[in-house]
Amino acid sequence: MKKEKHRNSFSGSIGFVLAAAGSAVGLGNIWRFPYLAAKDGGGLFLLMYIVLAFTFGFALLTTEIAIGRKTKQSPLTAYKTLKKDWGFLGVIASLVPVIIMPYYCVIGGWVVKYFLAYLTGEGSNAAADGYFTEYITREYQPIILMMIFLFVTAFIIFRGVNKGIESYSKVLMPVLLVLVVGISIFSLTIRYTDDAGVTRTGLEGFGIYIIPNLEGMTVKRFFTVLVDAMGQLFFSLSVAMGIMIAYGSYVKDDAKLVKSINQIEIFDTIVAFLAGVMIIPAVYTFMGREGMEASGPSLMFVSLPKVFASMGKIGNLVGCLFFAMVLFAALTSSVSVMEAVVSSLMDKFHLSRTKATVIETAIALVAGIMVCFGYNKLYFDIKLPNGSRAQILDVMDYISNNCLMPIVAIGTCILIGWILKPQVIVDEAEKTGCNFGRKKLYVVMVKYIAPILLVILLLKSLGILTVI
């Protein structure tokens, strides 16, 4: 108990909400959400995502934050505190951010590269064919920029919960939101006439984004969109990777937990929606529907620079603002990923924050260098169980996001839904007299619906379930 008295905590609910929202609003929202929306019929994906966010995502988010505040422990030790024989789940949950951190910093380094290109007025070069591939296959520059991104993240973590995570979130998140809203508005106002004389507008692209496309709908396609939207929630809400347990452990007992969780949900959903508004109308305007749907994962680093180049003189400024926004989003998320590991090391091995930060930085640095070399010296090409081609970064992403995260989420639902019972979380949420408005929904989700959906997601990821 003595240890808990000295545990850091967020100064208030605003700091907690901004930090948690900063974790949720990262590359998953700004990079992954738009290309999945484009691939999965725009409005259909959007509708499913919003429904899942306020049901499935709500249940997982509430559970993890409540576990953190109840135990006042990091993910590595929280599950064992709840139930002695369930410490293994904490180990798996803690492995996820350890695996994610190195390759997230590599991608963060790519964002730094593009931001610097537009900042120095050389954004037009980024639109050239092969620019992205030529950069990531270099031997040393990607490592240097990865290190810069990693060390900035480590510096914020080193400063602690209040002076580091909370203070920087209070600055970065409002700036991020202003940039997101500004670029979204701009994206809706653009207009372009191609060489064939066809004129397209941002508003037309917005219509494609928000109106569900049910043409050629089949059961298989429906479940594909459902699984994509469900998988996206892991990225968007930062669940099943220990982050929300760590952040929840820093929430004061007198804070209104339900209110904060609702605010995080709303904030995250709005930014995810606006990420699509920023990107899809712009890509449609300059590249057409075919270009939008063909962009895929390369949308941010290949397609968007071409869009910015098509905008003329203003393109470099828009590109600079866009990648500044992406950089802020990536940084707030990487901070949360590192904190999940650092807090686990501190609680489990009773290390100081300084020592724990140095250890995790060293691990991420070595593994990050290996990821960078995965595009040149250590390059290989294998086929994953889900059918996609992969090298080092993809393998790490597959293990953490497609395998371990669903396992953690399934285990958490079993532990809370059937062993400890949902009332444990309900009591924690209502501790300050807060009304748990979706209590019945929560119980049904955590006991029945969420585990079923998670098993489908896991089997699909493992290539076992191929009919959808």
LUMDRENPA-62499 format. One record per residue (C-alpha): x, y, z; chain. Coordinates in steps of 0.1 Angstrom, whole numbers. Example, Ala and Ser with C-alpha at 12.3 -4.5 7.8 and 13.67 -1.06 7.14 Angstrom:
BEGIN
- 123	-45	78	A
- 137	-11	71	A
This chain:
BEGIN
- 0	0	0	A
- 29	23	7	A
- 39	20	-30	A
- 4	30	-42	A
- 5	63	-21	A
- 34	75	-41	A
- 21	65	-75	A
- 18	94	-99	A
- -16	104	-111	A
- -32	127	-136	A
- -40	161	-121	A
- -76	160	-133	A
- -100	144	-157	A
- -90	168	-186	A
- -54	156	-184	A
- -65	120	-184	A
- -90	124	-213	A
- -65	143	-235	A
- -37	117	-227	A
- -60	88	-234	A
- -74	104	-265	A
- -39	112	-276	A
- -31	75	-274	A
- -62	66	-293	A
- -56	93	-320	A
- -25	80	-337	A
- -14	65	-370	A
- -42	40	-367	A
- -69	67	-370	A
- -52	90	-395	A
- -35	64	-418	A
- -54	31	-414	A
- -90	43	-410	A
- -93	62	-443	A
- -78	34	-465	A
- -101	8	-449	A
- -131	31	-454	A
- -121	35	-490	A
- -116	-2	-495	A
- -148	-12	-477	A
- -174	9	-493	A
- -171	42	-475	A
- -203	48	-455	A
- -208	11	-448	A
- -175	8	-430	A
- -181	41	-413	A
- -216	30	-400	A
- -202	-3	-387	A
- -173	14	-371	A
- -195	39	-352	A
- -219	12	-340	A
- -190	-10	-328	A
- -172	19	-312	A
- -201	26	-289	A
- -208	-10	-281	A
- -179	-34	-286	A
- -152	-7	-282	A
- -170	9	-252	A
- -170	-25	-234	A
- -132	-31	-239	A
- -123	5	-231	A
- -143	6	-199	A
- -130	-27	-187	A
- -93	-18	-192	A
- -95	17	-176	A
- -115	4	-147	A
- -90	-25	-142	A
- -62	1	-141	A
- -79	24	-116	A
- -91	-5	-94	A
- -56	-22	-91	A
- -35	9	-94	A
- -11	-13	-114	A
- 4	-15	-148	A
- -8	-42	-173	A
- 20	-66	-163	A
- 9	-68	-127	A
- -28	-57	-128	A
- -43	-90	-140	A
- -24	-109	-112	A
- -37	-84	-87	A
- -73	-91	-99	A
- -69	-129	-99	A
- -37	-146	-89	A
- -37	-174	-115	A
- -43	-148	-144	A
- -9	-132	-143	A
- -1	-148	-177	A
- -26	-125	-193	A
- -7	-95	-180	A
- 25	-109	-196	A
- 8	-112	-230	A
- -7	-78	-227	A
- 27	-63	-219	A
- 44	-81	-248	A
- 21	-62	-273	A
- 36	-27	-267	A
- 71	-41	-265	A
- 66	-55	-301	A
- 47	-24	-313	A
- 71	3	-301	A
- 101	-4	-324	A
- 82	-5	-357	A
- 59	24	-346	A
- 90	45	-342	A
- 102	34	-376	A
- 70	46	-391	A
- 72	77	-370	A
- 106	83	-386	A
- 90	81	-420	A
- 65	108	-410	A
- 94	130	-398	A
- 111	125	-432	A
- 79	137	-451	A
- 73	166	-427	A
- 109	178	-432	A
- 105	175	-470	A
- 74	197	-470	A
- 88	221	-444	A
- 119	228	-465	A
- 98	233	-496	A
- 108	201	-513	A
- 74	184	-510	A
- 71	181	-548	A
- 99	155	-547	A
- 78	133	-523	A
- 53	129	-551	A
- 78	114	-575	A
- 74	77	-584	A
- 96	55	-562	A
- 103	83	-536	A
- 89	63	-507	A
- 105	30	-517	A
- 139	46	-524	A
- 138	62	-489	A
- 129	32	-468	A
- 154	10	-485	A
- 183	33	-476	A
- 207	20	-450	A
- 211	48	-425	A
- 188	78	-429	A
- 157	58	-418	A
- 176	47	-387	A
- 186	83	-378	A
- 150	96	-381	A
- 137	66	-362	A
- 161	74	-334	A
- 150	111	-333	A
- 114	100	-330	A
- 122	74	-303	A
- 143	98	-282	A
- 116	125	-282	A
- 92	99	-270	A
- 116	87	-243	A
- 122	123	-231	A
- 84	128	-226	A
- 82	95	-207	A
- 113	103	-186	A
- 95	135	-174	A
- 68	114	-158	A
- 30	114	-158	A
- 23	151	-149	A
- 52	170	-163	A
- 56	146	-193	A
- 25	127	-206	A
- -2	151	-193	A
- 16	184	-200	A
- 25	175	-236	A
- -9	161	-242	A
- -25	193	-232	A
- -4	211	-258	A
- -3	186	-286	A
- -40	175	-286	A
- -56	210	-291	A
- -31	218	-319	A
- -38	184	-334	A
- -75	190	-333	A
- -72	224	-349	A
- -51	210	-378	A
- -75	181	-383	A
- -105	204	-385	A
- -87	229	-407	A
- -75	203	-432	A
- -109	186	-433	A
- -126	219	-442	A
- -100	225	-469	A
- -105	190	-483	A
- -142	196	-487	A
- -137	229	-507	A
- -112	216	-533	A
- -121	212	-570	A
- -101	197	-599	A
- -106	192	-636	A
- -85	164	-651	A
- -70	162	-686	A
- -102	146	-699	A
- -122	175	-688	A
- -139	157	-659	A
- -144	179	-629	A
- -145	164	-594	A
- -150	181	-561	A
- -143	174	-524	A
- -180	173	-516	A
- -185	145	-541	A
- -157	125	-524	A
- -174	133	-491	A
- -206	118	-504	A
- -188	86	-513	A
- -172	85	-478	A
- -205	88	-458	A
- -231	71	-480	A
- -231	33	-476	A
- -223	15	-508	A
- -245	-17	-508	A
- -239	-26	-544	A
- -230	-62	-548	A
- -234	-68	-511	A
- -228	-104	-500	A
- -226	-122	-466	A
- -189	-126	-471	A
- -184	-89	-479	A
- -205	-79	-449	A
- -184	-99	-425	A
- -152	-87	-442	A
- -162	-51	-435	A
- -173	-61	-399	A
- -139	-77	-392	A
- -120	-47	-407	A
- -140	-23	-385	A
- -135	-44	-354	A
- -98	-47	-361	A
- -96	-9	-366	A
- -111	-4	-331	A
- -79	-19	-315	A
- -58	8	-332	A
- -83	36	-326	A
- -91	30	-289	A
- -57	16	-279	A
- -73	-14	-262	A
- -58	-49	-257	A
- -23	-35	-255	A
- -20	-26	-219	A
- -21	12	-225	A
- -55	20	-211	A
- -48	-2	-180	A
- -16	19	-174	A
- -34	52	-179	A
- -63	40	-158	A
- -39	33	-130	A
- -31	70	-129	A
- -67	81	-126	A
- -77	94	-91	A
- -104	75	-72	A
- -126	106	-70	A
- -126	111	-108	A
- -159	104	-127	A
- -147	74	-148	A
- -179	69	-169	A
- -179	106	-180	A
- -142	104	-189	A
- -147	72	-209	A
- -176	88	-228	A
- -154	118	-237	A
- -126	96	-249	A
- -150	76	-271	A
- -165	108	-286	A
- -131	124	-292	A
- -117	94	-308	A
- -147	88	-331	A
- -148	124	-342	A
- -111	124	-351	A
- -114	90	-369	A
- -143	104	-389	A
- -124	136	-397	A
- -94	116	-408	A
- -115	102	-435	A
- -129	137	-443	A
- -93	150	-446	A
- -81	123	-469	A
- -108	106	-489	A
- -124	137	-506	A
- -89	150	-515	A
- -78	117	-530	A
- -111	113	-549	A
- -109	148	-563	A
- -74	144	-578	A
- -73	107	-585	A
- -109	96	-589	A
- -127	67	-574	A
- -103	41	-588	A
- -73	60	-573	A
- -90	62	-540	A
- -98	25	-538	A
- -64	14	-551	A
- -43	35	-526	A
- -45	9	-498	A
- -18	11	-470	A
- 4	33	-492	A
- -22	61	-492	A
- -4	84	-468	A
- 31	81	-482	A
- 25	76	-519	A
- -10	87	-529	A
- -13	118	-507	A
- 20	135	-518	A
- 7	132	-554	A
- -25	149	-543	A
- -6	177	-527	A
- 15	181	-558	A
- -17	184	-579	A
- -28	213	-557	A
- -1	236	-572	A
- 16	262	-550	A
- -6	257	-520	A
- 2	220	-520	A
- 35	223	-502	A
- 18	242	-473	A
- -11	218	-471	A
- 14	189	-471	A
- 35	205	-444	A
- 5	211	-421	A
- -8	176	-428	A
- 24	158	-419	A
- 28	181	-388	A
- -6	169	-377	A
- 3	132	-384	A
- 36	137	-365	A
- 18	150	-334	A
- -7	121	-336	A
- 21	96	-339	A
- 40	111	-310	A
- 10	111	-286	A
- 4	74	-294	A
- 41	64	-292	A
- 42	80	-257	A
- 13	58	-246	A
- 29	27	-260	A
- 62	33	-242	A
- 44	42	-210	A
- 26	8	-209	A
- 61	-9	-210	A
- 78	15	-186	A
- 50	14	-160	A
- 51	-24	-162	A
- 89	-25	-156	A
- 85	-1	-126	A
- 57	-21	-110	A
- 71	-55	-116	A
- 108	-50	-109	A
- 105	-18	-87	A
- 127	2	-110	A
- 129	40	-111	A
- 112	57	-140	A
- 147	67	-153	A
- 160	31	-154	A
- 128	17	-169	A
- 128	43	-196	A
- 164	36	-205	A
- 158	-1	-207	A
- 127	2	-230	A
- 145	28	-251	A
- 174	4	-256	A
- 151	-25	-265	A
- 131	-3	-290	A
- 163	11	-305	A
- 179	-23	-312	A
- 146	-38	-326	A
- 139	-6	-345	A
- 173	-8	-363	A
- 164	-44	-372	A
- 131	-32	-387	A
- 149	-6	-408	A
- 173	-32	-420	A
- 143	-53	-430	A
- 140	-32	-461	A
- 176	-37	-472	A
- 202	-59	-455	A
- 177	-82	-437	A
- 150	-82	-464	A
- 129	-113	-469	A
- 95	-120	-482	A
- 71	-146	-466	A
- 34	-153	-467	A
- 15	-149	-435	A
- -15	-171	-425	A
- -39	-143	-434	A
- -25	-144	-470	A
- -6	-111	-470	A
- 31	-108	-480	A
- 55	-97	-452	A
- 89	-88	-440	A
- 101	-79	-405	A
- 78	-49	-398	A
- 48	-68	-412	A
- 56	-99	-391	A
- 58	-78	-359	A
- 26	-61	-367	A
- 9	-94	-375	A
- 20	-110	-342	A
- 10	-81	-320	A
- -22	-69	-337	A
- -36	-99	-353	A
- -27	-126	-328	A
- -18	-113	-293	A
- -43	-84	-291	A
- -74	-105	-298	A
- -61	-131	-273	A
- -57	-104	-246	A
- -91	-91	-253	A
- -107	-126	-253	A
- -89	-134	-220	A
- -100	-101	-204	A
- -137	-108	-214	A
- -135	-143	-199	A
- -119	-130	-167	A
- -143	-101	-162	A
- -174	-116	-177	A
- -174	-151	-163	A
- -149	-154	-134	A
- -149	-121	-115	A
- -182	-111	-130	A
- -190	-77	-147	A
- -202	-62	-114	A
- -165	-57	-105	A
- -161	-32	-133	A
- -196	-17	-127	A
- -188	-10	-91	A
- -155	7	-100	A
- -172	28	-127	A
- -199	39	-102	A
- -176	44	-73	A
- -180	82	-73	A
- -217	81	-76	A
- -216	83	-115	A
- -245	68	-133	A
- -233	40	-156	A
- -258	47	-184	A
- -249	17	-205	A
- -246	-8	-177	A
- -269	-35	-193	A
- -252	-31	-226	A
- -218	-35	-210	A
- -227	-67	-192	A
- -241	-83	-224	A
- -211	-71	-245	A
- -184	-83	-221	A
- -201	-117	-214	A
- -214	-127	-248	A
- -211	-105	-279	A
- -175	-92	-275	A
- -160	-127	-270	A
- -178	-141	-300	A
- -167	-112	-322	A
- -131	-115	-309	A
- -129	-152	-316	A
- -142	-145	-352	A
- -115	-118	-356	A
- -88	-141	-343	A
- -97	-171	-364	A
- -99	-148	-395	A
- -65	-134	-387	A
- -50	-168	-383	A
- -63	-179	-416	A
- -85	-206	-400	A
- -118	-189	-409	A
- -117	-184	-446	A
- -154	-183	-455	A
- -156	-146	-446	A
